[in-house]
Each structure stands twice: as structure tokens, then as C-alpha cells.
Amino acid sequence: MIIVDTALAGREAEGRPIRVGMIGAGFMGRGVANQIINSVPGMRLVAISNRHLAGAERAYREAGLEPITVGSVSALEDAVRAGTPAVTEDAGLLCACEGIDALIDMTGAVEFGAWVTLEAFAHGKHVITMNAELDGTVGAILQRRAEAAGVILTAADGDQPGVQMNLWRFVKSIGLTPLVCGNIKGLQDPYRTPTTQQGFAEKWGQNPYMVTSFADGTKISFEQAIVANGTGMTIEKRGMRGTDFRAHVDGLVNEYDVEALRALGGVVDYTVGSQPGPGVFVLATHDDPKQRHYLNLYKLGEGPLYSFYTPYHLCHFEVPLTVARVVLFGDAALRPVGAPTVDVIATAKCDLKAGTVIDGLGGYHTYGQCERADVTAGQRLLPMGLAEGATLRRAVSKDAVLTYDDVTLPAGSLAVRLRAEQDALYAGAALQPA
């Protein structure tokens, strides 16, 4: 990304900044707003949409700007031309505004995110998404829609999937074959709830449900699923290996069977308690003995696996870099490369009674686990991204994996329709509930 800063400086000097709209102004969204407004020359955050107007206003004001409220596309376009930051509760205005070059989805909501993404495509807008939940549920079909619309849909730099993908691309570019893409966690407990995570959420000003999705494994499952789907990798087993490895990730080169990894085509995984946390790692091999000699000289060891890592992920600090990559160079940070290889499946967090309406991600009812996409299809397992709002037809025991046959899905759901389309396209048959 060394070339991005120069390109942005050029746009600033020319007086042609990239014009960005952001949808969602929660904790992370406010960070992105502040970053673009105060630290990214050559880019302007021209509008923010949020379901509560006060949140959008807060994002601008915390960054030192006073926005105006707009209620129509024409009013928004006038504000963009005048250089006046604008806020609205109607995300559709940002999608339709001709003065916006790209949109950032900061919502984390599957159903709403699906609508926003398609609406953006309909108006020729690129979408940079922090919505791994949407990507891990219907990313493949949305990628097809993006290609048809001639736009780019991509995950973001800074978030762990984007950091892994940048490292994966670097490792491949110097001639090695990545065999493990890994994420480093500090905690993994599938039974955490918004109640147990309330204190942490309050301390950092975050949403308890979102914090819970980090702790219970749902978020990392979505993150690793989209890395798998962006690289063609798979998983070793349901839920990934998830080793508790209280040492430096360099030591992981001794924990995997290289030939088994080759046979699988590479895997995504995570560790708990490893250093340097909270970073990411790639384990790779090299077939050339001459190059292995050099790698040993350069202190990467004798192989056959070599460890590469990034010791941090800086989330909102790097999101504007992805916007620049997309708008200026047509380069995506991370997107599906074809048929999904890994899904995230809904698993009961506790014993659930018939008639239960499943709550949101990071809630009290379910947690997500990675599973191979062919297994998900063959066993009609319920994607975690479709679980919210589904009604249980029968009782389900704690830790049981839910299936389509266990639930009645919400009527009229766009995400359900997109998932059925994706399954029909890539698995040969739609997996709609009976």
C-alpha cells in the first residue's frame, strides 16, 4: 500500500478528493469518520447515514465538523457540491447520490447490509464493507452481482481478514505457497452472552452483542470464512483447530503436517493466547531447495513451514486505504473468488425450546462455527447469517447444529432469497426450508 499515499496526495493537490459515503455510525464508524476527516488527504467523508440521526451527527461532531440534515437526493447532491457534510437516516440517498464515489458499510447487519449493497450496485457504487457477517453468508452471490454491475465489493484493510489477505498476497508474491492463514485471539468461549460481556462493552463504549460475537467465536468464524472464500482454502474440521498456543506464532510451524495441509489446499485457522496478539499469521512452504537455503540464512528456519506475521490489526485506521485502492486502482482487498469453500453455521448456545425466536448475532441463543460449504449443503445446515429472527419448529439441545428443517425463516427476507440463489448457483440446488 506504499503507492496509495502518493496517489491520495496527488488527488488532494489536484483538488479532486475521493468522495465517500458511510452507512452506520457506531463505535467503529465513528473511528472511520475521524480518520478520514482528520488524517486522510485526498479523501472526503461527504455523508453519513445512520438509523438514528444523532449517531451520524455525533460522528461528524467528534471529528470537528458540523453537518446538515438532508432528506432527498437533490439536497444531498447540493451539499456534496458545496463541501458541506450531510447526515440522513435514509441510506438509499447515499446509494443514489451521483457525487459519491464509494460507500463504506459499517453496519454488521446481514439483512439491511444486503439491501444497502444491492442498492449501491444499482447506482454504480463501489462498496467497501466491514460487514463480514454479510460476506460470510451471501458474499459469493453479491460478488457476482458486483461484477455484473461493473463495481467492486471488498472487505477492508485493517480488519483481520484484510490484514491476512495482504499478508497472503505478499507471501505468494515472493514465491512461497501459503498453507495456513491464521487469526490470533485472546479469548474463546462459545457460551458468553451480552450479560457476561456488558462490563467490557461499557468500558470501551461498544455494543454488548457485538462484543459477545467476538468472545463466543461467531465473529472469528465469519472472518476466517471470508478469508477461506477469498483464497480457496478450507478448514481441517468443524470449528477449525483453534489451538490454545501460549507462545509466539513462529512455533506453529511445528504444529501442522505439511502434506496434510497440501492435500487440503491450505486451511484457515485461529489460535488463542499466541504472540504477537492481536495480529495474524500465514504459514507457507517453498518447493525450491535453493530458496529454502536463503530463507534459513534470513532466520526463517529450515522449513518446511515458514512463519510470516503482522503483529497488529488497526481496524478503522486502514479502512480509507481500501477506499483508495478501489477507486484509484480498481484493487479489492478481499473478495470471494468463486464458489464458497467455508460457511458459518448456527449452533445452539443453550437448550432452546420450540417456538423460540432466535436473537441476533452475539446474543443468548446461538454461536457460529466454521464448516465446509459442501457439508453445509449436504446436511442442510442453517447459515448463522440467516438465524436471526428464525423461529424454532422443535426443541434443540445445547451445542446442536441447527438445520433448515429446525426453523421457520422470516418471511420476505432478502438475505434468505440471496442465499437460496447462491446455493442454487454453486451447489446445484436451492437449500430453502421444506
Protein Blocks (a to p, Z undefined) as FASTA:
>chain_A
ZZmmmmmmmmmmnopacddddehjafklmmmmmmmmmmmghiacfbdcdfblklmmmmmm
mnopacdddfbfklmmmmmmnopacddfblklmmmmmkbfbdcdfklpaklmmmmmmmmm
mnopacddfblklmmmmmmmmmmmmmmnopacdddehiamlmmmmmmmmmmmnopacfbd
cdddfbdcfkbcfklmmmmmmmnopafklmmmmmnommmmmmmmmmmmmnopacfbghij
opacdbdfklmmmmpcfklmmmnopaadddehiacddddddddddfblklmmmmmmnono
jbjbdcdddfbdekjmmmmmmmmmmmmnopafbdcfbjcfbdcddddfbdcdehiacdde
hiakbccddddfklmmmnopacfklmgopacfbdcdehiacdfklpccdehiaklmmmmm
mmmmmnopacbdZZ
